[in-house]
Amino acid sequence: MIYEMRVYRAVPGRMPALLKRFEAITLDLWKRHGIRQAGFWTTVVGESNQELTYMLAWESMGEREQKWNAFQSDPEWIAKRAETEKDGAIVANIANSFLLPTSFSAVK
């Protein structure tokens, strides 16, 4: 397994909209595309409390490329993302990393 860690920094004041979009829209679309989430976290103590961190689980980089590209080009996602941003951008920036578990990791 390969894990993708994505950190979204919300535009100030827009974290509730970001969380709502994931809960009400994104997760259902991911399920349809076979994208598996490994967890979501908000930052309580750290550089910014405007961060949402989540992890996705992939069998391979090839699976990630195929499923992520299908999700990103899904007309429903494109329309709903635009609808949620009608009052302005929600995300200021995104950082992502791909992580490979060690042989002694509890997560494989």
NORFENKA-V651224 format. One record per residue. RES is the residue in one small letter. BURIAL is # if it has 24 or more other ideal C-beta (glycine too) atoms within 12 Angstrom, else .. Layout:
BEGIN
RES,BURIAL
RES,BURIAL
END
This chain:
BEGIN
m,.
i,#
y,#
e,#
m,#
r,#
v,#
y,#
r,#
a,#
v,.
p,.
g,.
r,.
m,#
p,.
a,#
l,#
l,#
k,.
r,#
f,#
e,.
a,.
i,#
t,#
l,.
d,.
l,#
w,#
k,.
r,.
h,#
g,.
i,#
r,.
q,#
a,.
g,.
f,.
w,.
t,.
t,.
v,.
v,.
g,.
e,.
s,.
n,.
q,#
e,#
l,#
t,#
y,#
m,#
l,#
a,#
w,#
e,.
s,.
m,.
g,.
e,.
r,#
e,.
q,.
k,#
w,#
n,.
a,.
f,#
q,.
s,.
d,.
p,.
e,.
w,#
i,.
a,.
k,.
r,#
a,.
e,.
t,#
e,.
k,.
d,.
g,.
a,.
i,#
v,#
a,.
n,.
i,.
a,.
n,.
s,.
f,.
l,.
l,.
p,.
t,.
s,.
f,.
s,.
a,.
v,.
k,.
END
